[in-house]
Amino acid sequence: MASVSPITSSDSGALAARFGEWREAGRKALVVYVTAGHPDRARSLDLLRRLPEAGADVIELGVPFSDPMADGPVIQASSQQALAQGMTFDGALDLLRESGTAAPVVLFSYLNPILAAGPGAERRAADAGACGLLLTDLPVGADPALEARFASGPLAFVRLVAPTTPRARMAEIARHGGGFVYLISRLGVTGSRDELPADLAQSVARLREATSMPVCVGFGISTPAQAASVARIADGVVVGSALVKAAEQGVDQALALVRSLRRAVDGHIT
């Protein structure tokens, strides 16, 4: 499959443009989540730099937060570990800037850290190299003023959709988002699962009927076989907890997992 050139812009439209390139090339995106500052700053920096070479197309950079309600035990522990070592919102941006990573980066955060960082938070993130923002706890209609702020900012405002969401609501969520739509594969928190939901294909199909935006699926995807299954029905595959768990063992272990996921997403399971 054809490759594409590294991203060079943190503009809010850059993420959508990149997905357009991948679609034309017949490539399914591998989206990986890492927690900023985990397992420690040095290894976090190393991982950010090397993930694209291992096959990651998009990096979700998690901003550590003290009360990550949507996350399972693996990511919760990584967040606490990073916080204990002094990682902050601006520390995460420093990591991103220093890494110079070639992959598009979406900040993955809860609302409180962004608000606490001040009104210039999104611009500082864009200046550091981020091109997207995903907030786990700001659903469409919850706070129109805040939503307008993020939608008009320099970062693509990536939205989450639950599998139980009615089609009309899916369309509304997508209209208020940018970059891609993140479909949660199952209800509950993040974390590895033994099997994918039996109705996942139907959930993806309903979302595709509601929007023309790229659809990425995450929550519970941890193995190459699962990644391959999702790649057959979605535009992108999101892997988080499994990668964070591997990073705890070492950067090389995390990169080996990403390479195996890349092969699977491309249709070459070994």
C-alpha positions in Angstrom: 0.0 0.0 0.0 1.2 3.5 -0.7 2.7 5.6 2.0 2.2 9.3 2.7 4.5 12.1 3.7 4.9 13.2 7.3 2.4 15.7 8.6 3.7 19.2 8.6 0.8 21.3 9.9 -1.0 21.5 13.3 -4.0 23.2 11.5 -7.3 21.8 12.5 -7.9 20.5 9.0 -4.7 18.6 8.8 -6.1 15.5 10.5 -9.0 15.3 8.0 -6.6 15.8 5.1 -4.4 13.0 6.3 -7.4 10.6 6.6 -8.3 11.6 3.0 -4.8 10.6 1.9 -5.0 7.3 3.7 -8.4 6.5 2.2 -7.1 7.2 -1.3 -4.1 5.0 -0.6 -6.3 2.1 0.7 -4.6 2.4 4.1 -6.5 1.9 7.4 -5.2 4.1 10.2 -3.5 2.6 13.2 -4.3 5.0 16.1 -2.3 4.4 19.3 -2.7 5.9 22.8 0.1 6.7 25.1 0.1 8.5 28.4 2.4 11.6 28.6 5.2 10.9 31.0 4.6 7.2 31.4 6.5 5.1 32.4 8.7 8.1 32.9 9.6 11.2 30.9 12.6 9.8 29.1 10.9 6.6 27.9 7.7 8.6 27.0 9.8 10.9 24.8 11.6 7.9 23.2 8.3 6.2 22.4 6.7 9.4 20.9 9.7 9.7 18.6 9.7 6.0 17.4 6.0 5.2 17.2 5.6 6.4 13.6 8.5 4.2 12.3 6.9 1.2 14.0 3.7 1.9 12.1 1.5 4.2 14.1 -0.4 6.6 11.9 -2.0 8.8 14.7 -0.9 9.2 18.3 -3.4 10.0 21.0 -1.3 11.7 23.7 -3.1 11.3 27.0 -2.9 14.2 29.4 -2.6 12.7 32.9 -5.5 13.4 35.1 -6.3 12.5 38.8 -9.8 11.2 38.1 -9.9 9.4 34.7 -13.4 8.0 35.0 -13.6 6.7 31.5 -10.4 4.7 31.7 -9.7 1.2 33.0 -7.1 0.2 35.5 -4.1 0.1 33.1 -4.5 3.7 31.9 -5.6 4.9 35.3 -2.4 3.5 36.8 -0.3 5.1 34.0 -1.9 8.5 34.7 -1.2 8.3 38.4 2.4 7.2 37.7 2.9 10.2 35.4 1.3 12.6 37.8 3.5 11.3 40.6 6.6 12.2 38.5 5.4 15.7 38.0 3.8 15.5 34.5 1.4 18.4 33.7 -0.5 19.6 30.7 2.3 21.9 29.7 4.8 19.2 30.5 2.9 17.0 27.9 3.2 19.8 25.4 6.9 20.1 26.1 7.3 16.3 25.4 5.4 16.6 22.2 7.4 19.6 21.0 10.7 17.9 21.9 9.8 14.7 20.2 9.2 16.2 16.8 7.1 13.1 16.1 6.1 12.7 12.4 2.6 11.3 13.2 -0.4 13.5 13.7 -1.1 13.9 17.4 -4.5 14.2 19.1 -4.5 15.4 22.7 -6.7 12.9 24.7 -7.9 14.6 27.9 -10.6 15.3 30.3 -12.1 18.7 30.4 -10.6 19.9 33.8 -6.9 19.8 32.7 -7.7 21.9 29.6 -9.7 24.5 31.6 -7.0 24.6 34.3 -4.4 25.2 31.6 -6.1 28.5 30.7 -7.7 30.1 27.7 -4.6 29.7 25.5 -4.3 26.0 26.1 -5.4 24.9 22.6 -3.1 27.4 20.8 -0.2 26.3 22.9 -1.0 22.7 22.0 -1.1 23.5 18.3 2.1 25.4 18.5 3.7 22.3 20.2 2.6 20.2 17.2 -0.9 18.8 18.1 -3.5 18.8 15.4 -6.5 17.4 17.4 -8.2 17.4 20.7 -10.5 14.7 22.2 -12.3 15.4 25.4 -13.9 12.4 27.1 -16.4 14.3 29.2 -17.9 17.0 27.1 -20.7 15.5 25.1 -22.6 17.5 22.4 -25.0 19.9 24.1 -23.5 19.7 27.5 -21.9 23.2 27.4 -22.5 25.1 24.1 -20.1 27.9 25.0 -17.2 25.6 25.7 -18.0 23.5 22.7 -18.0 26.6 20.5 -14.6 27.5 21.9 -13.1 24.1 21.1 -14.8 23.8 17.7 -13.5 27.2 16.6 -10.0 26.6 17.9 -6.8 25.5 16.1 -7.3 21.8 16.9 -9.7 19.4 15.2 -12.4 18.6 17.9 -12.6 14.8 17.8 -15.9 13.5 19.1 -16.8 10.2 20.8 -19.9 8.1 19.9 -21.2 5.3 22.0 -22.5 2.1 20.3 -26.0 2.7 21.8 -26.3 6.2 20.3 -29.4 6.6 18.0 -28.6 7.4 14.4 -29.9 10.9 14.6 -27.8 11.7 17.6 -24.8 10.1 15.8 -25.3 12.6 13.0 -25.5 15.5 15.4 -22.3 14.5 17.2 -20.5 14.2 13.9 -21.7 17.6 12.7 -20.1 19.1 15.8 -16.7 17.3 15.4 -13.6 17.3 13.3 -10.8 15.0 12.1 -12.6 11.7 12.6 -15.3 10.2 14.7 -14.2 7.9 17.6 -16.7 5.0 17.9 -16.5 3.4 21.4 -16.7 -0.4 20.6 -18.6 -1.2 23.9 -20.0 0.5 27.0 -17.8 0.7 30.0 -14.2 1.9 30.5 -11.1 1.4 28.4 -9.2 -1.9 28.7 -8.3 -5.1 26.9 -11.1 -7.6 26.1 -11.0 -11.2 25.0 -13.6 -10.6 22.2 -15.0 -7.8 20.1 -18.7 -7.0 20.5 -20.9 -9.2 18.2 -22.8 -6.2 17.0 -19.7 -4.0 16.2 -20.1 -4.1 12.5 -23.7 -3.0 12.8 -22.7 -0.1 15.0 -20.1 1.0 12.4 -22.6 0.7 9.6 -25.1 2.9 11.5 -22.4 5.6 12.1 -21.4 5.5 8.4 -25.0 6.1 7.5 -25.0 9.2 9.8 -21.7 10.8 8.6 -19.1 10.8 5.9 -16.3 11.5 8.4 -13.7 8.8 9.0 -14.7 6.3 11.6 -12.1 5.0 14.1 -13.0 2.3 16.6 -11.5 1.9 20.1 -12.0 0.5 23.6 -11.1 -3.1 24.1 -8.9 -3.7 21.1 -5.7 -5.3 22.2 -4.5 -8.1 19.8 -3.5 -8.2 16.1 -6.4 -10.4 15.3 -8.9 -7.9 16.8 -7.2 -5.0 15.0 -7.5 -6.9 11.7 -11.2 -7.5 12.3 -11.8 -3.8 13.1 -9.8 -2.7 10.1 -12.1 -4.6 7.7 -15.1 -2.4 8.8 -13.6 0.9 10.0 -11.2 3.6 8.7 -9.0 3.4 11.8 -8.2 1.1 14.7 -7.5 2.6 18.2 -5.3 0.6 20.6 -4.6 2.1 24.1 -4.5 -0.1 27.2 -2.5 -2.9 25.5 0.1 -0.4 24.4 0.3 1.3 27.8 0.8 -2.1 29.4 3.5 -3.0 27.0 5.2 0.4 27.6 5.4 -0.4 31.2 7.7 -3.3 30.3 9.8 -1.2 28.0 9.8 0.9 24.8 11.0 -2.0 22.7 8.1 -4.1 23.8 5.6 -1.4 23.0 7.1 -0.9 19.6 7.0 -4.6 18.9 3.3 -4.6 19.7 2.7 -1.6 17.3 4.6 -3.4 14.5 2.5 -6.5 15.0 -0.7 -4.4 15.0 0.5 -2.7 11.8 1.0 -6.0 10.0 -2.5 -7.1 11.1 -4.2 -3.9 10.1 -2.5 -4.1 6.7 -3.7 -7.7 6.4 -0.5 -9.5 7.1 -1.0 -11.4 10.4 2.1 -13.4 11.3 
